[in-house]
Amino acid sequence: GEYHRENIQKTISPSMDICVSSNFERYLFHLSGDDSSTLASWMSAFESTGKLLITGKKLNEARADFKSAKADTAETLETIKKYHANEDYMLCPHSAVGVSAVHQLNMANSATVCLATAHFAKFGDACSKAVTPLPEIPKELSRLWSMETRKSHCPNDVKVVQKFMERKIEERMEKHEKQIEKKNFVKHLVLVSIALGAMTVIVSASKRR
């Protein structure tokens, strides 16, 4: 089992164009028997050489956990096109790779579940190479294109970023608390209005008697 750092080859599935995945490091932790020392030695060797080799029993365990296949751009687009035509479902270019792999491994049946990784609208340029015109985008997503982009610049310093995040969390909590106070105040006004209305009705009825 070879895990080697190589140059990134850009594709229409950008979130998969990753040579060093933090998710995979988590798997290696479990493969090591949840042994942080073993993982640390593996990753230290990987950082210094750009290569990690898993053999023997550990490799057999990994092979028992995973099956693999690959899909190039043409296969990915064909999968998107086929599922849109046959199932009226738009796959994103990442989900399509997984669906293609399931078919290549002859694992597609009525009990197979493929978890989609994103909505196709996020990758409209790629999906439009397979399907045109694209299906209508939900209004909740289409609104994003006209919304203001909020961004903040932080120096490459862990402590500064931590302080920034803490401040933002505090600001959001304060805003949330104020919203709750406002809602409670409105509820109070509504209850008072109802009570006053009820008293008015009672007084009017008493006068008529």
Secondary structure, DSSP 8 states (H G I E B T S, - for coil): -EEE-------S-GGG--SS-HHHHHHHHHHTTS-HHHHHHHHHHHHHHSEEE--HHHHHHHHHH-------HHHHHHHHHHHHHHHS----TTHHHHHHHHHHTT--STT------S-GGGGHHHHTTTSSS-----HHHHGGGGS--------S-HHHHHHHHHHHHHHHHHHHHHHHHHHHHHHHHHHHHHHHHHHHHHHHHHHH-
